[in-house]
């Protein structure tokens, strides 16, 4: 039904009129409501505002009297005309400021059933309650009056009955106007659609003839408006279309080959080696002004152009090119086999894959190296125990302790690798809860205090727990990060050192810094200390029993929380590690917004 142009035009006109009347009606009703609200508060301001400060002082003086409530009522009653008090839609109430209980006013029955509005609550707290809400069904003003030991509230309440009645009448007028407008729009849309559809139907018949292959017949142009221009253009198009069909057929083979092989960059070469097509991706990969080059200067070292032109479908040649630090996989195929008019080169940037492969090889080598050392020790001591028959018990137990220690070291490496694997794959579960950031820091400090005392370290806390907020995160994993950072500071600080733990807030984030006066980290290694198995001093790290994965795990956990962890500037010897976390996670912010 709505596929007809007649009905579409009718529907558009109906929607236009309806939308217009709805917008106008909403604007008028909102404006009227806003006008009455403004008028209400202007009336209130004329009596209680700063321009009439003497009246307000008089109210305070009367409030200090023994019968303060009645005196205030008399003063308000004297200004009832200026306040618009009519005892029907607008009333005033004198309330006890401490309890909110009704004392006197123009509507005793309503005063006993007053609702504690936001403005009234503000007045009970000693502030003037003059907030307006256009969506509310009332207007109110609450003014606290302090006099001596007495505390009263003058409360003006308007139920908006006048505004509601006026809006109801306006709504009925808008509905009547809408019905008349809809009727007129239906008639006009039918007339308009008739004048447009007849020429369009003729154009449709002509298009069907062109689609059937008949380009000879033309359509009569009966007007000079847009429809007439469209008809003239259609006749010209039919003539040009016949001439271009042959050219389109010649380009089809190029398009087939291009769509078959295109992935990233594409360069097309003519039989003489000149470039006939090059997309932006290819220019970016080759990082040169390709349009002014030829095949030999770009790919001549890979394959001769004549060899590529002689290829038979679906054969193609592939090669790899290392250029400007990038690894490019290139596929060559002829795009016009019959005439041998050229070759298409399709370029794939595989730099990321190569780098990932190198990282994988390096990772495997590091894992192998880390596991080989303890395995060698285990084998050596086990063979010694097996081959030495009269080995003293104390020595044997010492060897066994070393074997157990090396086994534990391998276990830690495997556990850390599993943790990293889960974090990388997204399978690690995070139990997000809200908890005090200061409690987490204090819990970690208590856990490492004995270890710090064994090394005669001074553990300083430089933060105010009351100023640190509640944050959202996985407390267990964040404490694991803190434990790792503080543990490193204890391990790599010579005995008798000082370790300072600071924390604070900045906008919507919290931060924590762990500073020590230990051996420090060279500035050039700051960005690499979070790499897996990277150690600044490999011998010293292995002596301390580290796996080289702790900071890598810490970084992954912090990133999953939307934070950062980094080494920062440090005065004097030692290192400072800074952790920054959002107070609220992004998902929580989105949920609250919704």
Secondary structure, DSSP 8 states (H G I E B T S, - for coil): -TTSHHHHHHHHHHHHHHHHHHHHHHHHHHHHHHHHHHHHHHHHHHHHSGGGHHHHHHHHHHHTSTTHHHHHHHHHHHTHHHHT--SSSEEEEEEETTT--EEEES-HHHHTT----HHHHHHHTTS-B----TTSS-EEEEEEEEETTEEEEEEEEE--HHHHHHHHHHHHHHHHHHHHHHHHHHHHHHHHHHHHHHHHHHHHHHHHHHHTT--S-------SSHHHHHHHHHHHHHHHHHHHHHHHHHHHHHHHHHHHH-SSEEEEEETTSBEEEE-HHHHHHHTS-GGG-BHHHHHTTT--HHHHHT--TT--EEEEEEETTEEEEEEEEES-TTTT-EEEEEEEE-HHHHHHHHHHHHHHHHHHHHHHHHHHHHHHHHHHHHH-TT--HHHHHHHHHHHHHHHHHHHHHHHHHHHHHHHHHT------EEEEHHHHHHHHHHHHHHHHHHTT-EEEEES-GGGS-EEEE-HHHHHHHHHHHHHHHHHTS-TT-EEEEEEEEETTEEEEEEEE-SS---GGGTTTTTSTT--SSHHHHHHTT--S-HHHHHHHHHHHTT-EEEEE--SSSS-EEEEEEESS-HHHHHHHH-
